[in-house]
Amino acid sequence: MPWYEGPALLEHLETVPVMADRNLTEMRFPVQYVIRPDLDFRGFAGQVSSGVIRKGDAVTVLPSGGPPREVDS
């Protein structure tokens, strides 16, 4: 591109410091799969992308923003 003189996107991303950007206070858990073997149970599968979660922590589900639920396992 003749109008852009900066580094390529991949070249720039390889230089971004990621370890200093760790977020240990706000837990993020993108849900990748909903497990629903019957009508009495709904489980969520995914990977914690930031933060820490422990049994007994209150969790708010977004985007609904419903009332917080306690983590039980």
mmCIF file of the N, C-alpha and C atoms, coordinates in Angstrom:
data_MODEL
# 
_entry.id   MODEL 
# 
loop_
_atom_site.group_PDB 
_atom_site.id 
_atom_site.type_symbol 
_atom_site.label_atom_id 
_atom_site.label_alt_id 
_atom_site.label_comp_id 
_atom_site.label_asym_id 
_atom_site.label_entity_id 
_atom_site.label_seq_id 
_atom_site.pdbx_PDB_ins_code 
_atom_site.Cartn_x 
_atom_site.Cartn_y 
_atom_site.Cartn_z 
_atom_site.occupancy 
_atom_site.B_iso_or_equiv 
_atom_site.pdbx_formal_charge 
_atom_site.auth_seq_id 
_atom_site.auth_comp_id 
_atom_site.auth_asym_id 
_atom_site.auth_atom_id 
_atom_site.pdbx_PDB_model_num 
ATOM 1   N N  . MET A 1 1  ? 0.848   -1.178  0.000  1.00 0.00 ? 1  MET A N  1 
ATOM 2   C CA . MET A 1 1  ? 0.000   0.000   0.000  1.00 0.00 ? 1  MET A CA 1 
ATOM 3   C C  . MET A 1 1  ? 0.893   1.240   0.000  1.00 0.00 ? 1  MET A C  1 
ATOM 4   N N  . PRO A 1 2  ? 0.821   2.025   -1.012 1.00 0.00 ? 2  PRO A N  1 
ATOM 5   C CA . PRO A 1 2  ? 1.708   3.176   -1.112 1.00 0.00 ? 2  PRO A CA 1 
ATOM 6   C C  . PRO A 1 2  ? 1.435   4.260   -0.058 1.00 0.00 ? 2  PRO A C  1 
ATOM 7   N N  . TRP A 1 3  ? 0.245   4.294   0.521  1.00 0.00 ? 3  TRP A N  1 
ATOM 8   C CA . TRP A 1 3  ? -0.084  5.348   1.480  1.00 0.00 ? 3  TRP A CA 1 
ATOM 9   C C  . TRP A 1 3  ? 0.306   4.989   2.908  1.00 0.00 ? 3  TRP A C  1 
ATOM 10  N N  . TYR A 1 4  ? 0.663   3.738   3.181  1.00 0.00 ? 4  TYR A N  1 
ATOM 11  C CA . TYR A 1 4  ? 1.008   3.306   4.537  1.00 0.00 ? 4  TYR A CA 1 
ATOM 12  C C  . TYR A 1 4  ? 2.486   2.987   4.618  1.00 0.00 ? 4  TYR A C  1 
ATOM 13  N N  . GLU A 1 5  ? 3.168   3.605   5.586  1.00 0.00 ? 5  GLU A N  1 
ATOM 14  C CA . GLU A 1 5  ? 4.609   3.415   5.724  1.00 0.00 ? 5  GLU A CA 1 
ATOM 15  C C  . GLU A 1 5  ? 5.003   2.715   7.012  1.00 0.00 ? 5  GLU A C  1 
ATOM 16  N N  . GLY A 1 6  ? 4.025   2.265   7.795  1.00 0.00 ? 6  GLY A N  1 
ATOM 17  C CA . GLY A 1 6  ? 4.328   1.605   9.066  1.00 0.00 ? 6  GLY A CA 1 
ATOM 18  C C  . GLY A 1 6  ? 4.611   0.120   8.887  1.00 0.00 ? 6  GLY A C  1 
ATOM 19  N N  . PRO A 1 7  ? 4.803   -0.584  10.014 1.00 0.00 ? 7  PRO A N  1 
ATOM 20  C CA . PRO A 1 7  ? 5.085   -2.021  9.936  1.00 0.00 ? 7  PRO A CA 1 
ATOM 21  C C  . PRO A 1 7  ? 3.841   -2.801  9.521  1.00 0.00 ? 7  PRO A C  1 
ATOM 22  N N  . ALA A 1 8  ? 4.062   -4.007  9.030  1.00 0.00 ? 8  ALA A N  1 
ATOM 23  C CA . ALA A 1 8  ? 2.940   -4.894  8.711  1.00 0.00 ? 8  ALA A CA 1 
ATOM 24  C C  . ALA A 1 8  ? 2.231   -5.273  10.009 1.00 0.00 ? 8  ALA A C  1 
ATOM 25  N N  . LEU A 1 9  ? 0.960   -5.632  9.929  1.00 0.00 ? 9  LEU A N  1 
ATOM 26  C CA . LEU A 1 9  ? 0.188   -5.945  11.123 1.00 0.00 ? 9  LEU A CA 1 
ATOM 27  C C  . LEU A 1 9  ? 0.831   -7.068  11.935 1.00 0.00 ? 9  LEU A C  1 
ATOM 28  N N  . LEU A 1 10 ? 1.203   -8.161  11.307 1.00 0.00 ? 10 LEU A N  1 
ATOM 29  C CA . LEU A 1 10 ? 1.823   -9.271  12.022 1.00 0.00 ? 10 LEU A CA 1 
ATOM 30  C C  . LEU A 1 10 ? 3.139   -8.846  12.660 1.00 0.00 ? 10 LEU A C  1 
ATOM 31  N N  . GLU A 1 11 ? 3.907   -8.066  11.963 1.00 0.00 ? 11 GLU A N  1 
ATOM 32  C CA . GLU A 1 11 ? 5.174   -7.566  12.508 1.00 0.00 ? 11 GLU A CA 1 
ATOM 33  C C  . GLU A 1 11 ? 4.930   -6.741  13.765 1.00 0.00 ? 11 GLU A C  1 
ATOM 34  N N  . HIS A 1 12 ? 3.905   -5.909  13.750 1.00 0.00 ? 12 HIS A N  1 
ATOM 35  C CA . HIS A 1 12 ? 3.567   -5.102  14.927 1.00 0.00 ? 12 HIS A CA 1 
ATOM 36  C C  . HIS A 1 12 ? 3.071   -5.975  16.075 1.00 0.00 ? 12 HIS A C  1 
ATOM 37  N N  . LEU A 1 13 ? 2.185   -6.939  15.788 1.00 0.00 ? 13 LEU A N  1 
ATOM 38  C CA . LEU A 1 13 ? 1.634   -7.801  16.834 1.00 0.00 ? 13 LEU A CA 1 
ATOM 39  C C  . LEU A 1 13 ? 2.705   -8.634  17.522 1.00 0.00 ? 13 LEU A C  1 
ATOM 40  N N  . GLU A 1 14 ? 3.740   -8.997  16.800 1.00 0.00 ? 14 GLU A N  1 
ATOM 41  C CA . GLU A 1 14 ? 4.828   -9.772  17.395 1.00 0.00 ? 14 GLU A CA 1 
ATOM 42  C C  . GLU A 1 14 ? 5.656   -8.963  18.379 1.00 0.00 ? 14 GLU A C  1 
ATOM 43  N N  . THR A 1 15 ? 5.532   -7.650  18.378 1.00 0.00 ? 15 THR A N  1 
ATOM 44  C CA . THR A 1 15 ? 6.298   -6.802  19.292 1.00 0.00 ? 15 THR A CA 1 
ATOM 45  C C  . THR A 1 15 ? 5.468   -6.293  20.468 1.00 0.00 ? 15 THR A C  1 
ATOM 46  N N  . VAL A 1 16 ? 4.167   -6.565  20.498 1.00 0.00 ? 16 VAL A N  1 
ATOM 47  C CA . VAL A 1 16 ? 3.302   -6.072  21.576 1.00 0.00 ? 16 VAL A CA 1 
ATOM 48  C C  . VAL A 1 16 ? 3.565   -6.881  22.841 1.00 0.00 ? 16 VAL A C  1 
ATOM 49  N N  . PRO A 1 17 ? 3.888   -6.228  23.973 1.00 0.00 ? 17 PRO A N  1 
ATOM 50  C CA . PRO A 1 17 ? 4.123   -6.968  25.221 1.00 0.00 ? 17 PRO A CA 1 
ATOM 51  C C  . PRO A 1 17 ? 2.788   -7.473  25.794 1.00 0.00 ? 17 PRO A C  1 
ATOM 52  N N  . VAL A 1 18 ? 2.661   -8.769  25.964 1.00 0.00 ? 18 VAL A N  1 
ATOM 53  C CA . VAL A 1 18 ? 1.395   -9.327  26.452 1.00 0.00 ? 18 VAL A CA 1 
ATOM 54  C C  . VAL A 1 18 ? 1.442   -9.704  27.923 1.00 0.00 ? 18 VAL A C  1 
ATOM 55  N N  . MET A 1 19 ? 2.584   -10.030 28.471 1.00 0.00 ? 19 MET A N  1 
ATOM 56  C CA . MET A 1 19 ? 2.659   -10.440 29.872 1.00 0.00 ? 19 MET A CA 1 
ATOM 57  C C  . MET A 1 19 ? 2.329   -9.299  30.825 1.00 0.00 ? 19 MET A C  1 
ATOM 58  N N  . ALA A 1 20 ? 2.653   -8.074  30.454 1.00 0.00 ? 20 ALA A N  1 
ATOM 59  C CA . ALA A 1 20 ? 2.361   -6.942  31.322 1.00 0.00 ? 20 ALA A CA 1 
ATOM 60  C C  . ALA A 1 20 ? 0.892   -6.576  31.284 1.00 0.00 ? 20 ALA A C  1 
ATOM 61  N N  . ASP A 1 21 ? 0.121   -7.205  30.427 1.00 0.00 ? 21 ASP A N  1 
ATOM 62  C CA . ASP A 1 21 ? -1.281  -6.854  30.254 1.00 0.00 ? 21 ASP A CA 1 
ATOM 63  C C  . ASP A 1 21 ? -2.221  -7.889  30.876 1.00 0.00 ? 21 ASP A C  1 
ATOM 64  N N  . ARG A 1 22 ? -1.722  -8.702  31.807 1.00 0.00 ? 22 ARG A N  1 
ATOM 65  C CA . ARG A 1 22 ? -2.546  -9.732  32.433 1.00 0.00 ? 22 ARG A CA 1 
ATOM 66  C C  . ARG A 1 22 ? -3.572  -9.100  33.351 1.00 0.00 ? 22 ARG A C  1 
ATOM 67  N N  . ASN A 1 23 ? -4.785  -9.569  33.264 1.00 0.00 ? 23 ASN A N  1 
ATOM 68  C CA . ASN A 1 23 ? -5.876  -9.067  34.095 1.00 0.00 ? 23 ASN A CA 1 
ATOM 69  C C  . ASN A 1 23 ? -6.256  -10.172 35.068 1.00 0.00 ? 23 ASN A C  1 
ATOM 70  N N  . LEU A 1 24 ? -5.921  -9.997  36.338 1.00 0.00 ? 24 LEU A N  1 
ATOM 71  C CA . LEU A 1 24 ? -6.221  -11.013 37.331 1.00 0.00 ? 24 LEU A CA 1 
ATOM 72  C C  . LEU A 1 24 ? -7.429  -10.649 38.186 1.00 0.00 ? 24 LEU A C  1 
ATOM 73  N N  . THR A 1 25 ? -8.061  -9.506  37.928 1.00 0.00 ? 25 THR A N  1 
ATOM 74  C CA . THR A 1 25 ? -9.186  -9.100  38.767 1.00 0.00 ? 25 THR A CA 1 
ATOM 75  C C  . THR A 1 25 ? -10.533 -9.338  38.097 1.00 0.00 ? 25 THR A C  1 
ATOM 76  N N  . GLU A 1 26 ? -10.661 -9.083  36.821 1.00 0.00 ? 26 GLU A N  1 
ATOM 77  C CA . GLU A 1 26 ? -11.937 -9.247  36.132 1.00 0.00 ? 26 GLU A CA 1 
ATOM 78  C C  . GLU A 1 26 ? -11.922 -10.548 35.338 1.00 0.00 ? 26 GLU A C  1 
ATOM 79  N N  . MET A 1 27 ? -12.737 -11.507 35.762 1.00 0.00 ? 27 MET A N  1 
ATOM 80  C CA . MET A 1 27 ? -12.755 -12.811 35.125 1.00 0.00 ? 27 MET A CA 1 
ATOM 81  C C  . MET A 1 27 ? -13.546 -12.747 33.829 1.00 0.00 ? 27 MET A C  1 
ATOM 82  N N  . ARG A 1 28 ? -12.980 -13.322 32.784 1.00 0.00 ? 28 ARG A N  1 
ATOM 83  C CA . ARG A 1 28 ? -13.658 -13.433 31.483 1.00 0.00 ? 28 ARG A CA 1 
ATOM 84  C C  . ARG A 1 28 ? -13.693 -14.897 31.095 1.00 0.00 ? 28 ARG A C  1 
ATOM 85  N N  . PHE A 1 29 ? -14.879 -15.382 30.717 1.00 0.00 ? 29 PHE A N  1 
ATOM 86  C CA . PHE A 1 29 ? -15.068 -16.786 30.357 1.00 0.00 ? 29 PHE A CA 1 
ATOM 87  C C  . PHE A 1 29 ? -15.967 -16.852 29.129 1.00 0.00 ? 29 PHE A C  1 
ATOM 88  N N  . PRO A 1 30 ? -15.388 -16.735 27.933 1.00 0.00 ? 30 PRO A N  1 
ATOM 89  C CA . PRO A 1 30 ? -16.215 -16.835 26.733 1.00 0.00 ? 30 PRO A CA 1 
ATOM 90  C C  . PRO A 1 30 ? -16.794 -18.253 26.618 1.00 0.00 ? 30 PRO A C  1 
ATOM 91  N N  . VAL A 1 31 ? -18.112 -18.345 26.561 1.00 0.00 ? 31 VAL A N  1 
ATOM 92  C CA . VAL A 1 31 ? -18.774 -19.644 26.461 1.00 0.00 ? 31 VAL A CA 1 
ATOM 93  C C  . VAL A 1 31 ? -18.669 -20.141 25.025 1.00 0.00 ? 31 VAL A C  1 
ATOM 94  N N  . GLN A 1 32 ? -18.144 -21.345 24.870 1.00 0.00 ? 32 GLN A N  1 
ATOM 95  C CA . GLN A 1 32 ? -17.984 -21.929 23.549 1.00 0.00 ? 32 GLN A CA 1 
ATOM 96  C C  . GLN A 1 32 ? -19.003 -23.018 23.276 1.00 0.00 ? 32 GLN A C  1 
ATOM 97  N N  . TYR A 1 33 ? -19.574 -23.577 24.349 1.00 0.00 ? 33 TYR A N  1 
ATOM 98  C CA . TYR A 1 33 ? -20.506 -24.687 24.178 1.00 0.00 ? 33 TYR A CA 1 
ATOM 99  C C  . TYR A 1 33 ? -21.427 -24.748 25.388 1.00 0.00 ? 33 TYR A C  1 
ATOM 100 N N  . VAL A 1 34 ? -22.721 -24.923 25.166 1.00 0.00 ? 34 VAL A N  1 
ATOM 101 C CA . VAL A 1 34 ? -23.698 -25.093 26.240 1.00 0.00 ? 34 VAL A CA 1 
ATOM 102 C C  . VAL A 1 34 ? -24.044 -26.572 26.322 1.00 0.00 ? 34 VAL A C  1 
ATOM 103 N N  . ILE A 1 35 ? -23.868 -27.147 27.518 1.00 0.00 ? 35 ILE A N  1 
ATOM 104 C CA . ILE A 1 35 ? -24.130 -28.569 27.749 1.00 0.00 ? 35 ILE A CA 1 
ATOM 105 C C  . ILE A 1 35 ? -25.499 -28.690 28.401 1.00 0.00 ? 35 ILE A C  1 
ATOM 106 N N  . ARG A 1 36 ? -26.416 -29.342 27.719 1.00 0.00 ? 36 ARG A N  1 
ATOM 107 C CA . ARG A 1 36 ? -27.775 -29.454 28.236 1.00 0.00 ? 36 ARG A CA 1 
ATOM 108 C C  . ARG A 1 36 ? -28.272 -30.891 28.038 1.00 0.00 ? 36 ARG A C  1 
ATOM 109 N N  . PRO A 1 37 ? -27.851 -31.830 28.924 1.00 0.00 ? 37 PRO A N  1 
ATOM 110 C CA . PRO A 1 37 ? -28.260 -33.222 28.749 1.00 0.00 ? 37 PRO A CA 1 
ATOM 111 C C  . PRO A 1 37 ? -29.740 -33.450 29.017 1.00 0.00 ? 37 PRO A C  1 
ATOM 112 N N  . ASP A 1 38 ? -30.354 -32.602 29.849 1.00 0.00 ? 38 ASP A N  1 
ATOM 113 C CA . ASP A 1 38 ? -31.796 -32.675 30.111 1.00 0.00 ? 38 ASP A CA 1 
ATOM 114 C C  . ASP A 1 38 ? -32.278 -31.287 30.515 1.00 0.00 ? 38 ASP A C  1 
ATOM 115 N N  . LEU A 1 39 ? -33.558 -31.139 30.813 1.00 0.00 ? 39 LEU A N  1 
ATOM 116 C CA . LEU A 1 39 ? -34.122 -29.820 31.113 1.00 0.00 ? 39 LEU A CA 1 
ATOM 117 C C  . LEU A 1 39 ? -33.764 -29.305 32.502 1.00 0.00 ? 39 LEU A C  1 
ATOM 118 N N  . ASP A 1 40 ? -33.175 -30.153 33.361 1.00 0.00 ? 40 ASP A N  1 
ATOM 119 C CA . ASP A 1 40 ? -32.851 -29.746 34.727 1.00 0.00 ? 40 ASP A CA 1 
ATOM 120 C C  . ASP A 1 40 ? -31.424 -29.240 34.898 1.00 0.00 ? 40 ASP A C  1 
ATOM 121 N N  . PHE A 1 41 ? -30.628 -29.305 33.851 1.00 0.00 ? 41 PHE A N  1 
ATOM 122 C CA . PHE A 1 41 ? -29.221 -28.916 33.972 1.00 0.00 ? 41 PHE A CA 1 
ATOM 123 C C  . PHE A 1 41 ? -28.780 -28.131 32.743 1.00 0.00 ? 41 PHE A C  1 
ATOM 124 N N  . ARG A 1 42 ? -27.991 -27.092 32.990 1.00 0.00 ? 42 ARG A N  1 
ATOM 125 C CA . ARG A 1 42 ? -27.369 -26.349 31.896 1.00 0.00 ? 42 ARG A CA 1 
ATOM 126 C C  . ARG A 1 42 ? -25.940 -26.018 32.321 1.00 0.00 ? 42 ARG A C  1 
ATOM 127 N N  . GLY A 1 43 ? -24.985 -26.588 31.625 1.00 0.00 ? 43 GLY A N  1 
ATOM 128 C CA . GLY A 1 43 ? -23.584 -26.325 31.907 1.00 0.00 ? 43 GLY A CA 1 
ATOM 129 C C  . GLY A 1 43 ? -22.970 -25.519 30.779 1.00 0.00 ? 43 GLY A C  1 
ATOM 130 N N  . PHE A 1 44 ? -21.899 -24.832 31.101 1.00 0.00 ? 44 PHE A N  1 
ATOM 131 C CA . PHE A 1 44 ? -21.225 -23.996 30.114 1.00 0.00 ? 44 PHE A CA 1 
ATOM 132 C C  . PHE A 1 44 ? -19.782 -24.444 29.987 1.00 0.00 ? 44 PHE A C  1 
ATOM 133 N N  . ALA A 1 45 ? -19.314 -24.601 28.767 1.00 0.00 ? 45 ALA A N  1 
ATOM 134 C CA . ALA A 1 45 ? -17.935 -25.006 28.514 1.00 0.00 ? 45 ALA A CA 1 
ATOM 135 C C  . ALA A 1 45 ? -17.217 -23.885 27.779 1.00 0.00 ? 45 ALA A C  1 
ATOM 136 N N  . GLY A 1 46 ? -15.973 -23.682 28.141 1.00 0.00 ? 46 GLY A N  1 
ATOM 137 C CA . GLY A 1 46 ? -15.154 -22.659 27.509 1.00 0.00 ? 46 GLY A CA 1 
ATOM 138 C C  . GLY A 1 46 ? -13.804 -22.619 28.184 1.00 0.00 ? 46 GLY A C  1 
ATOM 139 N N  . GLN A 1 47 ? -13.093 -21.519 28.006 1.00 0.00 ? 47 GLN A N  1 
ATOM 140 C CA . GLN A 1 47 ? -11.776 -21.367 28.603 1.00 0.00 ? 47 GLN A CA 1 
ATOM 141 C C  . GLN A 1 47 ? -11.701 -19.998 29.260 1.00 0.00 ? 47 GLN A C  1 
ATOM 142 N N  . VAL A 1 48 ? -11.219 -19.947 30.493 1.00 0.00 ? 48 VAL A N  1 
ATOM 143 C CA . VAL A 1 48 ? -11.033 -18.668 31.183 1.00 0.00 ? 48 VAL A CA 1 
ATOM 144 C C  . VAL A 1 48 ? -9.964  -17.887 30.434 1.00 0.00 ? 48 VAL A C  1 
ATOM 145 N N  . SER A 1 49 ? -10.337 -16.720 29.914 1.00 0.00 ? 49 SER A N  1 
ATOM 146 C CA . SER A 1 49 ? -9.393  -15.921 29.140 1.00 0.00 ? 49 SER A CA 1 
ATOM 147 C C  . SER A 1 49 ? -8.683  -14.875 29.980 1.00 0.00 ? 49 SER A C  1 
ATOM 148 N N  . SER A 1 50 ? -9.247  -14.513 31.138 1.00 0.00 ? 50 SER A N  1 
ATOM 149 C CA . SER A 1 50 ? -8.555  -13.592 32.041 1.00 0.00 ? 50 SER A CA 1 
ATOM 150 C C  . SER A 1 50 ? -9.158  -13.720 33.431 1.00 0.00 ? 50 SER A C  1 
ATOM 151 N N  . GLY A 1 51 ? -8.386  -13.318 34.414 1.00 0.00 ? 51 GLY A N  1 
ATOM 152 C CA . GLY A 1 51 ? -8.869  -13.329 35.778 1.00 0.00 ? 51 GLY A CA 1 
ATOM 153 C C  . GLY A 1 51 ? -8.783  -14.700 36.429 1.00 0.00 ? 51 GLY A C  1 
ATOM 154 N N  . VAL A 1 52 ? -9.330  -14.764 37.644 1.00 0.00 ? 52 VAL A N  1 
ATOM 155 C CA . VAL A 1 52 ? -9.313  -15.983 38.443 1.00 0.00 ? 52 VAL A CA 1 
ATOM 156 C C  . VAL A 1 52 ? -10.710 -16.176 39.012 1.00 0.00 ? 52 VAL A C  1 
ATOM 157 N N  . ILE A 1 53 ? -11.182 -17.415 39.048 1.00 0.00 ? 53 ILE A N  1 
ATOM 158 C CA . ILE A 1 53 ? -12.488 -17.707 39.627 1.00 0.00 ? 53 ILE A CA 1 
ATOM 159 C C  . ILE A 1 53 ? -12.335 -18.844 40.623 1.00 0.00 ? 53 ILE A C  1 
ATOM 160 N N  . ARG A 1 54 ? -13.066 -18.733 41.748 1.00 0.00 ? 54 ARG A N  1 
ATOM 161 C CA . ARG A 1 54 ? -13.005 -19.743 42.799 1.00 0.00 ? 54 ARG A CA 1 
ATOM 162 C C  . ARG A 1 54 ? -14.416 -20.141 43.197 1.00 0.00 ? 54 ARG A C  1 
ATOM 163 N N  . LYS A 1 55 ? -14.528 -21.314 43.798 1.00 0.00 ? 55 LYS A N  1 
ATOM 164 C CA . LYS A 1 55 ? -15.814 -21.777 44.292 1.00 0.00 ? 55 LYS A CA 1 
ATOM 165 C C  . LYS A 1 55 ? -16.375 -20.746 45.272 1.00 0.00 ? 55 LYS A C  1 
ATOM 166 N N  . GLY A 1 56 ? -17.646 -20.400 45.080 1.00 0.00 ? 56 GLY A N  1 
ATOM 167 C CA . GLY A 1 56 ? -18.303 -19.416 45.936 1.00 0.00 ? 56 GLY A CA 1 
ATOM 168 C C  . GLY A 1 56 ? -18.312 -18.006 45.372 1.00 0.00 ? 56 GLY A C  1 
ATOM 169 N N  . ASP A 1 57 ? -17.541 -17.738 44.310 1.00 0.00 ? 57 ASP A N  1 
ATOM 170 C CA . ASP A 1 57 ? -17.534 -16.410 43.684 1.00 0.00 ? 57 ASP A CA 1 
ATOM 171 C C  . ASP A 1 57 ? -18.872 -16.149 42.998 1.00 0.00 ? 57 ASP A C  1 
ATOM 172 N N  . ALA A 1 58 ? -19.323 -14.913 43.024 1.00 0.00 ? 58 ALA A N  1 
ATOM 173 C CA . ALA A 1 58 ? -20.543 -14.521 42.314 1.00 0.00 ? 58 ALA A CA 1 
ATOM 174 C C  . ALA A 1 58 ? -20.210 -14.264 40.851 1.00 0.00 ? 58 ALA A C  1 
ATOM 175 N N  . VAL A 1 59 ? -21.072 -14.734 39.962 1.00 0.00 ? 59 VAL A N  1 
ATOM 176 C CA . VAL A 1 59 ? -20.847 -14.608 38.527 1.00 0.00 ? 59 VAL A CA 1 
ATOM 177 C C  . VAL A 1 59 ? -22.071 -13.956 37.889 1.00 0.00 ? 59 VAL A C  1 
ATOM 178 N N  . THR A 1 60 ? -21.863 -12.941 37.079 1.00 0.00 ? 60 THR A N  1 
ATOM 179 C CA . THR A 1 60 ? -22.931 -12.309 36.312 1.00 0.00 ? 60 THR A CA 1 
ATOM 180 C C  . THR A 1 60 ? -22.771 -12.713 34.858 1.00 0.00 ? 60 THR A C  1 
ATOM 181 N N  . VAL A 1 61 ? -23.846 -13.194 34.263 1.00 0.00 ? 61 VAL A N  1 
ATOM 182 C CA . VAL A 1 61 ? -23.810 -13.640 32.872 1.00 0.00 ? 61 VAL A CA 1 
ATOM 183 C C  . VAL A 1 61 ? -24.196 -12.477 31.967 1.00 0.00 ? 61 VAL A C  1 
ATOM 184 N N  . LEU A 1 62 ? -23.351 -12.207 30.983 1.00 0.00 ? 62 LEU A N  1 
ATOM 185 C CA . LEU A 1 62 ? -23.631 -11.145 30.021 1.00 0.00 ? 62 LEU A CA 1 
ATOM 186 C C  . LEU A 1 62 ? -23.994 -11.778 28.683 1.00 0.00 ? 62 LEU A C  1 
ATOM 187 N N  . PRO A 1 63 ? -24.777 -11.196 27.846 1.00 0.00 ? 63 PRO A N  1 
ATOM 188 C CA . PRO A 1 63 ? -25.226 -9.815  27.865 1.00 0.00 ? 63 PRO A CA 1 
ATOM 189 C C  . PRO A 1 63 ? -26.499 -9.583  28.665 1.00 0.00 ? 63 PRO A C  1 
ATOM 190 N N  . SER A 1 64 ? -27.130 -10.640 29.213 1.00 0.00 ? 64 SER A N  1 
ATOM 191 C CA . SER A 1 64 ? -28.394 -10.446 29.927 1.00 0.00 ? 64 SER A CA 1 
ATOM 192 C C  . SER A 1 64 ? -28.222 -9.608  31.183 1.00 0.00 ? 64 SER A C  1 
ATOM 193 N N  . GLY A 1 65 ? -27.085 -9.756  31.878 1.00 0.00 ? 65 GLY A N  1 
ATOM 194 C CA . GLY A 1 65 ? -26.841 -8.987  33.090 1.00 0.00 ? 65 GLY A CA 1 
ATOM 195 C C  . GLY A 1 65 ? -27.759 -9.389  34.224 1.00 0.00 ? 65 GLY A C  1 
ATOM 196 N N  . GLY A 1 66 ? -28.271 -10.592 34.186 1.00 0.00 ? 66 GLY A N  1 
ATOM 197 C CA . GLY A 1 66 ? -29.180 -11.081 35.231 1.00 0.00 ? 66 GLY A CA 1 
ATOM 198 C C  . GLY A 1 66 ? -28.513 -11.096 36.589 1.00 0.00 ? 66 GLY A C  1 
ATOM 199 N N  . PRO A 1 67 ? -29.258 -11.542 37.613 1.00 0.00 ? 67 PRO A N  1 
ATOM 200 C CA . PRO A 1 67 ? -28.692 -11.545 38.961 1.00 0.00 ? 67 PRO A CA 1 
ATOM 201 C C  . PRO A 1 67 ? -27.493 -12.481 39.060 1.00 0.00 ? 67 PRO A C  1 
ATOM 202 N N  . PRO A 1 68 ? -26.499 -12.118 39.870 1.00 0.00 ? 68 PRO A N  1 
ATOM 203 C CA . PRO A 1 68 ? -25.308 -12.967 40.005 1.00 0.00 ? 68 PRO A CA 1 
ATOM 204 C C  . PRO A 1 68 ? -25.652 -14.333 40.579 1.00 0.00 ? 68 PRO A C  1 
ATOM 205 N N  . ARG A 1 69 ? -24.928 -15.344 40.118 1.00 0.00 ? 69 ARG A N  1 
ATOM 206 C CA . ARG A 1 69 ? -25.067 -16.698 40.628 1.00 0.00 ? 69 ARG A CA 1 
ATOM 207 C C  . ARG A 1 69 ? -23.754 -17.113 41.264 1.00 0.00 ? 69 ARG A C  1 
ATOM 208 N N  . GLU A 1 70 ? -23.840 -18.015 42.225 1.00 0.00 ? 70 GLU A N  1 
ATOM 209 C CA . GLU A 1 70 ? -22.651 -18.505 42.904 1.00 0.00 ? 70 GLU A CA 1 
ATOM 210 C C  . GLU A 1 70 ? -22.057 -19.687 42.150 1.00 0.00 ? 70 GLU A C  1 
ATOM 211 N N  . VAL A 1 71 ? -20.738 -19.690 42.042 1.00 0.00 ? 71 VAL A N  1 
ATOM 212 C CA . VAL A 1 71 ? -20.042 -20.801 41.402 1.00 0.00 ? 71 VAL A CA 1 
ATOM 213 C C  . VAL A 1 71 ? -20.014 -21.955 42.394 1.00 0.00 ? 71 VAL A C  1 
ATOM 214 N N  . ASP A 1 72 ? -20.470 -23.152 41.956 1.00 0.00 ? 72 ASP A N  1 
ATOM 215 C CA . ASP A 1 72 ? -20.527 -24.275 42.900 1.00 0.00 ? 72 ASP A CA 1 
ATOM 216 C C  . ASP A 1 72 ? -19.571 -25.410 42.576 1.00 0.00 ? 72 ASP A C  1 
ATOM 217 N N  . SER A 1 73 ? -18.822 -25.330 41.502 1.00 0.00 ? 73 SER A N  1 
ATOM 218 C CA . SER A 1 73 ? -17.833 -26.379 41.235 1.00 0.00 ? 73 SER A CA 1 
ATOM 219 C C  . SER A 1 73 ? -16.772 -25.889 40.287 1.00 0.00 ? 73 SER A C  1 
# 
